[in-house]
Amino acid sequence: MDNLQKVLWQEVLTDLKSSVTKANFITLFQNTSLESFEEGIATVSAPSMMIIDMLQKRFSEELKEALEKHSGRAVSLLFIPKAPPSNTTQKDGPLFTEERQVKPFIGHLPRVRPDYTFQNFAVSGSNQLAFVSASTIAKNMGQIYNPFFIYGPVGVGKTHLMHAIANDVYQKNPERKIVCLTSEEFTNEVVDAIRTNDTARMKKKFRSSELLLIDDIQFIEGKEKVQEELFHTFNFLIDNGAQICLSSDRPPQEIKRLEARLSSRFAGGLTVDIGAPDLELKTAILGIKALKYGASLPNEVALYLAEQVQDTRSLEGLLLRVITQATTMDVPISLELAKKALGHMIEEKRTHLHADDVIATVCDYYQVKTTQLKGPKRDASLVKARQVCMYLLKTELDITLSEIGNLLGGRDHTTIMYGVEKIHALVENKARIHEDITGITKLLQR
């Protein structure tokens, strides 16, 4: 980039800095460059394809207008990935888009899985914003998106992203104080400190951290002493520039019996949700995991495995079963082998449904999020989906009304009884809802 291009691009960035949020500027624009500007075509480079995609979709008009304003001519935009530095083999972006040599970790970070990195996180529309946000946090700890609150149903990659932040920060600087734990472990630490009258040690452990990550934060609901300690720790760390990352199965405002002051602080940074993975994402995840085990996985087999489960946690178990079968028989992985290997497992799954399967299938069928289904909103479409879910949880799994109420956001058993009876009456009368019940039941039996 020559000096004139540098000056032009600096003017463009100055304009954008005042018109977009600080977080967007740091995440998307700060590391871009104007590589060339010839015959009205501005070639802009960005660190990754992910950032290029977001620039094209959300900010291409702003970039075009700023360039035309400062150059005085009509402009067409061309985005390209930034060339990697010559002294490294590292590249930005998820593993399934490009090959890379990952630098080995220095030592081991307690309670963090070393294989949970940004490089082997499969990205699609359902988790793209969460991925970009987490990557940005790792590079700008405590500066933006603080706290970072990520939520979504089981098995969508929340823990993977939390650990990826920790691994990235640790790999760059092993001296940084990183504390990563679950809310249950945090609770146990507080309880033990109170029991042994050693709260000073516990406070020092958490309040000296530069990066604090707590998984499944929803389980602190109703625990007054734990919430009080977390509140004071939270304030101390934020005031001292430390980064806080939290994960949950629902947004802060939907966590029951959570102090208002904590809920407000949880929502004070960036809150991002991850939706249920689509078929393409599950297939990509299987490809990544197959590479990890050194296996050659045909696309048709990956697609078949992806169709068998709703959440990503179960994918690795299915894959390992197929790999083990192929290794034992000393044959390549094929669709026929996969169907044979999973035959008994799939039959068992069909006869032993889990509540999460019912909830996820109902949400997919009605195109609503799990958090919406469990939340307080009473839009007609949500009420319908919620009551169908109540009915299916009762008829398919025969669990108690109180258990169903707990599964669906802490609802009273009388509310569940009303919903079940209402759908039952509609089904008995062959109402249109009968078609929905039949369709969902067929999906559950797949």
C-alpha positions as MATLAB code, in Angstrom:
seq = 'MDNLQKVLWQEVLTDLKSSVTKANFITLFQNTSLESFEEGIATVSAPSMMIIDMLQKRFSEELKEALEKHSGRAVSLLFIPKAPPSNTTQKDGPLFTEERQVKPFIGHLPRVRPDYTFQNFAVSGSNQLAFVSASTIAKNMGQIYNPFFIYGPVGVGKTHLMHAIANDVYQKNPERKIVCLTSEEFTNEVVDAIRTNDTARMKKKFRSSELLLIDDIQFIEGKEKVQEELFHTFNFLIDNGAQICLSSDRPPQEIKRLEARLSSRFAGGLTVDIGAPDLELKTAILGIKALKYGASLPNEVALYLAEQVQDTRSLEGLLLRVITQATTMDVPISLELAKKALGHMIEEKRTHLHADDVIATVCDYYQVKTTQLKGPKRDASLVKARQVCMYLLKTELDITLSEIGNLLGGRDHTTIMYGVEKIHALVENKARIHEDITGITKLLQR';
ca = [
       0.000    0.000    0.000;
       1.548    3.311   -1.095;
       1.396    6.498    0.986;
      -1.629    7.943   -0.847;
      -3.575    4.732   -0.269;
      -2.544    4.728    3.397;
      -3.780    8.306    3.842;
      -7.047    7.528    2.024;
      -7.683    4.407    4.074;
      -6.885    6.208    7.326;
      -9.490    8.855    6.433;
     -12.029    6.128    5.698;
     -11.318    4.384    9.003;
     -11.608    7.676   10.885;
     -15.098    8.173    9.429;
     -16.129    4.609   10.270;
     -14.767    4.862   13.792;
     -17.248    7.634   14.505;
     -20.215    5.927   12.813;
     -19.992    2.328   14.098;
     -19.717    0.960   17.619;
     -16.298    0.604   19.208;
     -16.756   -3.160   19.331;
     -17.556   -3.396   15.610;
     -14.640   -1.160   14.710;
     -12.111   -3.218   16.673;
     -13.555   -6.535   15.507;
     -14.101   -5.801   11.835;
     -12.191   -2.705   10.668;
      -9.100   -2.177   12.795;
      -6.953   -4.780   11.010;
      -8.099   -4.087    7.438;
      -5.978   -2.508    4.697;
      -6.492   -0.904    1.300;
      -4.255   -3.088   -0.864;
      -4.882   -1.292   -4.159;
      -7.146    1.325   -5.737;
      -7.103    1.140   -9.534;
      -9.734    1.992  -12.149;
     -12.326    2.598   -9.442;
     -11.829   -0.818   -7.832;
     -10.806   -0.714   -4.159;
      -9.228   -3.978   -3.008;
      -9.632   -4.293    0.746;
      -7.897   -7.021    2.758;
      -9.119   -8.420    6.092;
      -7.614  -10.983    8.488;
     -10.115  -13.798    7.793;
     -12.934  -14.944    5.519;
     -15.259  -14.652    8.480;
     -14.586  -10.921    8.805;
     -14.816  -10.462    5.025;
     -18.237  -12.112    5.053;
     -19.481   -9.785    7.801;
     -18.055   -6.697    6.092;
     -19.773   -7.614    2.834;
     -23.130   -8.315    4.460;
     -23.277   -5.474    6.981;
     -20.908   -2.651    6.104;
     -20.177   -2.659    2.356;
     -22.378    0.414    1.775;
     -20.695    2.393    4.575;
     -17.250    1.493    3.203;
     -18.262    2.402   -0.345;
     -19.711    5.770    0.706;
     -16.633    6.675    2.785;
     -14.251    5.748   -0.058;
     -16.257    7.733   -2.612;
     -16.408   10.711   -0.251;
     -12.627   10.871    0.254;
     -11.538    9.784   -3.227;
     -14.073   11.842   -5.165;
     -14.896    9.003   -7.571;
     -17.249    6.032   -7.970;
     -15.967    2.935   -6.213;
     -16.456   -0.827   -6.502;
     -15.298   -3.002   -3.615;
     -13.261   -6.201   -3.757;
     -12.472   -8.057   -0.525;
      -9.521  -10.425   -0.173;
      -7.983  -12.270    2.810;
      -4.874  -10.684    4.258;
      -1.685  -12.559    3.418;
      -0.167  -14.303    6.484;
       3.172  -13.066    7.850;
       6.115  -14.797    6.189;
       7.582  -15.984    9.503;
       4.590  -18.071   10.546;
       2.383  -20.843    9.236;
      -0.592  -19.692   11.258;
      -3.776  -18.618    9.501;
      -7.003  -17.158   10.784;
     -10.248  -19.034   10.421;
     -11.866  -22.304   11.447;
     -10.105  -25.600   10.788;
     -12.529  -26.946    8.235;
     -11.823  -24.046    5.843;
      -8.041  -24.372    5.687;
      -5.094  -26.471    6.792;
      -2.672  -25.216    9.419;
       0.131  -26.136   11.727;
      -1.034  -25.363   15.261;
       1.635  -24.196   17.668;
       1.943  -26.591   20.614;
       0.650  -25.408   23.954;
       3.085  -24.505   26.679;
       2.271  -26.835   29.562;
      -1.350  -27.498   30.451;
      -4.098  -25.132   31.520;
      -6.080  -26.679   34.410;
      -9.717  -27.591   33.715;
      -9.422  -26.530   30.066;
      -9.475  -29.011   27.211;
      -6.419  -28.333   24.998;
      -8.283  -29.545   21.884;
     -11.008  -26.923   22.316;
      -9.499  -24.171   20.158;
     -10.752  -21.663   17.613;
      -8.930  -23.591   14.892;
     -11.071  -26.702   15.272;
     -14.412  -24.990   15.880;
     -16.813  -25.514   12.973;
     -18.610  -22.296   12.017;
     -21.987  -21.745   10.344;
     -24.797  -19.198   10.508;
     -26.010  -20.431   13.907;
     -22.726  -19.692   15.706;
     -20.875  -17.223   13.461;
     -21.437  -14.173   15.677;
     -20.429  -16.099   18.800;
     -17.248  -17.330   17.095;
     -16.186  -13.872   15.875;
     -17.012  -12.300   19.247;
     -15.042  -14.919   21.197;
     -12.058  -14.551   18.853;
     -12.131  -10.789   19.339;
     -12.266  -11.142   23.134;
      -9.171  -13.349   23.127;
      -7.277  -10.610   21.273;
      -8.668   -7.672   23.303;
      -9.106   -9.017   26.823;
     -11.067   -6.710   29.101;
     -11.340   -3.969   26.476;
     -14.662   -4.806   24.787;
     -17.488   -7.323   25.217;
     -17.024   -7.437   28.981;
     -18.673   -9.462   30.335;
     -19.202  -11.904   27.482;
     -22.381  -13.941   28.042;
     -23.048  -16.832   25.680;
     -26.173  -18.991   25.854;
     -27.888  -21.812   23.993;
     -29.118  -25.408   24.351;
     -26.961  -28.416   25.200;
     -24.264  -29.428   22.736;
     -23.989  -26.315   20.546;
     -20.379  -25.370   21.400;
     -20.632  -22.953   24.334;
     -17.966  -24.739   26.371;
     -15.781  -25.145   23.284;
     -15.750  -21.366   22.701;
     -15.117  -20.626   26.389;
     -12.135  -22.984   26.436;
     -10.949  -21.644   23.071;
     -10.694  -18.151   24.587;
      -8.699  -19.546   27.521;
      -6.408  -21.595   25.261;
      -5.743  -18.690   22.911;
      -4.868  -16.299   25.751;
      -2.741  -18.951   27.484;
      -0.851  -19.882   24.317;
       0.129  -16.266   23.735;
       1.066  -15.605   27.363;
       1.249  -18.523   29.831;
       1.935  -16.076   32.657;
      -1.578  -14.629   32.611;
      -3.790  -15.685   35.516;
      -6.658  -17.674   34.001;
      -9.399  -19.294   36.089;
     -11.831  -21.590   34.276;
     -14.472  -23.595   36.133;
     -18.146  -24.568   36.220;
     -20.735  -22.835   38.392;
     -20.881  -26.023   40.493;
     -17.140  -25.775   41.163;
     -17.491  -22.078   41.979;
     -20.313  -22.945   44.399;
     -18.190  -25.630   46.069;
     -15.309  -23.162   46.485;
     -17.602  -20.646   48.204;
     -19.209  -23.278   50.455;
     -15.815  -24.740   51.472;
     -14.438  -21.260   52.207;
     -17.394  -20.484   54.477;
     -17.193  -23.908   56.174;
     -13.458  -23.599   56.892;
     -13.641  -19.889   57.678;
     -11.101  -19.204   54.918;
     -12.889  -16.770   52.629;
      -9.721  -14.692   52.187;
      -8.001  -17.488   50.243;
     -11.045  -18.006   48.044;
     -11.402  -14.292   47.318;
      -7.716  -13.996   46.426;
      -7.983  -16.919   44.008;
     -10.827  -15.425   41.990;
     -10.103  -11.708   42.337;
      -6.483  -12.053   41.218;
      -7.537  -13.556   37.880;
      -7.106  -11.695   34.604;
      -9.540  -13.987   32.795;
     -12.427  -15.646   34.653;
     -14.600  -18.151   32.791;
     -17.623  -19.795   34.455;
     -19.598  -22.456   32.588;
     -23.328  -23.210   33.176;
     -23.860  -20.096   35.287;
     -27.627  -20.813   35.464;
     -26.994  -23.292   38.295;
     -26.274  -20.502   40.787;
     -29.975  -19.557   40.785;
     -31.402  -19.443   44.293;
     -27.969  -19.675   45.984;
     -27.772  -16.394   47.887;
     -24.246  -16.621   49.339;
     -22.804  -17.777   46.024;
     -24.521  -14.953   44.164;
     -23.296  -12.409   46.710;
     -19.678  -13.562   46.342;
     -19.952  -13.603   42.555;
     -21.417  -10.090   42.586;
     -18.471   -8.656   44.532;
     -15.932  -10.668   42.515;
     -17.581   -9.490   39.311;
     -17.358   -5.821   40.285;
     -13.747   -6.153   41.456;
     -12.589   -7.803   38.226;
     -14.440   -5.406   35.904;
     -13.072   -2.404   37.812;
      -9.547   -3.818   37.422;
      -9.792   -4.501   33.705;
     -10.077   -8.301   33.901;
     -12.173  -10.216   31.358;
     -15.234  -12.237   32.431;
     -16.872  -14.906   30.247;
     -20.033  -16.768   31.219;
     -22.118  -19.484   29.586;
     -25.701  -20.557   30.240;
     -28.594  -22.455   28.702;
     -30.707  -19.275   28.725;
     -30.232  -15.472   28.687;
     -29.686  -13.622   32.002;
     -33.251  -12.323   32.289;
     -34.654  -15.865   32.077;
     -32.562  -17.328   34.905;
     -35.017  -17.784   37.758;
     -34.151  -16.606   41.278;
     -31.153  -14.622   40.082;
     -30.581  -11.345   41.898;
     -31.549   -8.355   39.757;
     -28.172   -6.714   40.327;
     -26.376   -9.800   38.959;
     -28.758  -10.201   36.024;
     -28.125   -6.563   35.128;
     -24.349   -7.041   35.223;
     -24.488  -10.249   33.188;
     -26.364   -8.367   30.480;
     -24.075   -5.321   30.673;
     -21.593   -6.509   28.054;
     -22.252   -8.649   24.989;
     -24.928  -11.363   25.120;
     -24.853  -13.834   22.227;
     -26.968  -16.917   21.598;
     -26.023  -20.053   19.678;
     -28.864  -21.865   17.963;
     -29.219  -25.588   17.407;
     -26.751  -26.806   14.750;
     -28.093  -27.430   11.266;
     -27.287  -30.534    9.235;
     -24.406  -28.831    7.381;
     -22.739  -27.741   10.616;
     -23.018  -31.202   12.180;
     -21.524  -32.691    9.012;
     -18.615  -30.217    9.168;
     -18.024  -31.049   12.843;
     -17.825  -34.743   11.968;
     -15.225  -33.927    9.327;
     -13.107  -32.103   11.899;
     -13.378  -34.915   14.447;
     -12.536  -37.528   11.798;
      -9.327  -35.613   11.017;
      -8.482  -35.653   14.717;
      -8.638  -39.466   14.705;
      -6.831  -39.775   11.381;
      -9.855  -41.337    9.680;
     -11.121  -40.868    6.127;
     -14.840  -40.113    6.413;
     -16.880  -40.143    3.160;
     -19.392  -37.299    2.839;
     -22.356  -39.666    2.625;
     -21.344  -41.276    5.933;
     -20.871  -37.889    7.623;
     -24.335  -36.847    6.417;
     -25.874  -40.104    7.669;
     -24.302  -39.704   11.121;
     -25.346  -36.043   11.314;
     -28.974  -37.032   10.703;
     -29.022  -39.355   13.715;
     -28.648  -36.832   16.553;
     -29.922  -33.373   17.477;
     -26.930  -32.149   19.488;
     -23.223  -32.138   18.683;
     -22.093  -33.880   21.868;
     -23.406  -37.215   20.617;
     -21.634  -36.935   17.260;
     -18.216  -38.015   18.514;
     -19.647  -41.154   20.110;
     -21.278  -42.198   16.829;
     -18.109  -41.446   14.891;
     -15.894  -43.437   17.269;
     -18.217  -46.422   17.008;
     -17.930  -46.372   13.218;
     -14.141  -45.881   13.273;
     -13.754  -48.738   15.770;
     -15.880  -51.034   13.604;
     -13.851  -50.198   10.488;
     -10.550  -50.683   12.329;
     -11.652  -53.999   13.815;
     -12.762  -55.331   10.437;
      -9.769  -53.715    8.660;
     -12.007  -52.171    5.987;
     -12.609  -48.570    4.814;
     -15.484  -46.596    6.317;
     -18.597  -46.898    4.162;
     -22.300  -46.091    4.478;
     -23.130  -49.781    4.742;
     -20.588  -50.246    7.542;
     -21.904  -47.165    9.381;
     -25.495  -48.409    9.265;
     -24.400  -51.798   10.558;
     -22.247  -50.285   13.317;
     -25.014  -47.974   14.541;
     -27.960  -50.326   14.059;
     -28.429  -51.328   17.691;
     -27.505  -47.877   18.985;
     -30.131  -46.161   16.816;
     -32.821  -48.669   17.806;
     -31.965  -48.020   21.459;
     -32.184  -44.268   20.865;
     -35.622  -44.639   19.312;
     -36.954  -46.509   22.334;
     -35.206  -44.344   24.955;
     -35.967  -40.739   24.104;
     -34.573  -37.957   26.261;
     -36.494  -34.829   27.217;
     -33.902  -32.693   25.391;
     -34.685  -34.623   22.172;
     -38.386  -33.782   22.465;
     -37.740  -30.119   23.231;
     -35.195  -29.735   20.404;
     -37.459  -31.478   17.867;
     -40.465  -29.314   18.772;
     -38.306  -26.181   18.472;
     -36.994  -27.274   15.065;
     -40.516  -28.123   13.852;
     -41.979  -24.749   14.848;
     -38.799  -22.761   14.081;
     -38.446  -21.284   17.573;
     -35.446  -21.111   19.896;
     -35.222  -23.253   23.017;
     -34.846  -20.110   25.117;
     -38.078  -18.727   23.621;
     -39.921  -21.961   24.365;
     -38.746  -21.848   27.986;
     -39.131  -18.072   28.307;
     -42.015  -15.903   29.563;
     -43.333  -14.575   26.244;
     -46.876  -15.611   25.333;
     -47.099  -14.986   21.584;
     -49.692  -17.290   20.025;
     -47.081  -19.246   18.045;
     -44.907  -19.734   21.139;
     -47.836  -20.831   23.318;
     -48.805  -23.404   20.688;
     -45.277  -24.836   20.460;
     -44.924  -24.800   24.253;
     -48.184  -26.685   24.836;
     -47.358  -29.251   22.151;
     -44.021  -29.793   23.907;
     -45.815  -30.260   27.245;
     -48.143  -32.818   25.648;
     -45.328  -34.794   24.018;
     -43.163  -34.794   27.143;
     -46.105  -36.272   29.010;
     -47.295  -38.785   26.389;
     -43.903  -39.876   25.004;
     -41.851  -39.898   28.213;
     -44.560  -40.098   30.895;
     -42.742  -37.739   33.242;
     -44.464  -35.795   36.016;
     -46.103  -32.417   35.509;
     -43.656  -30.833   37.962;
     -40.673  -32.235   36.024;
     -42.107  -30.891   32.775;
     -42.569  -27.511   34.453;
     -38.897  -27.466   35.509;
     -37.773  -28.448   32.001;
     -39.780  -25.605   30.473;
     -38.466  -22.687   32.490;
     -39.866  -23.379   35.968;
     -43.579  -23.323   35.132;
     -46.233  -24.328   37.661;
     -47.656  -27.858   37.356;
     -51.190  -26.467   36.891;
     -49.985  -24.593   33.789;
     -48.541  -27.849   32.441;
     -51.759  -29.732   33.210;
     -53.814  -27.146   31.316;
     -51.487  -27.294   28.293;
     -51.464  -31.104   28.165;
     -55.247  -31.340   28.475;
     -55.810  -28.668   25.832;
     -53.645  -30.415   23.226;
     -55.131  -33.806   24.169;
     -58.654  -32.464   23.497;
     -57.584  -31.017   20.137;
     -55.962  -34.324   19.126;
     -59.093  -36.257   20.172;
     -61.197  -33.969   17.999;
     -58.878  -34.481   15.009;
     -58.056  -30.779   14.906;
     -55.234  -29.495   12.685;
     -52.818  -29.822   15.611;
     -53.124  -33.592   15.139;
     -51.001  -33.288   11.972;
     -48.291  -31.449   13.908;
     -48.224  -34.115   16.628;
     -47.971  -36.879   14.014;
     -45.174  -35.065   12.162;
     -43.127  -34.402   15.301;
     -43.631  -37.965   16.556;
     -42.288  -39.323   13.241;
     -39.204  -37.103   13.608;
     -38.645  -38.420   17.139;
     -38.806  -41.999   15.855;
     -36.126  -41.477   13.195;
];
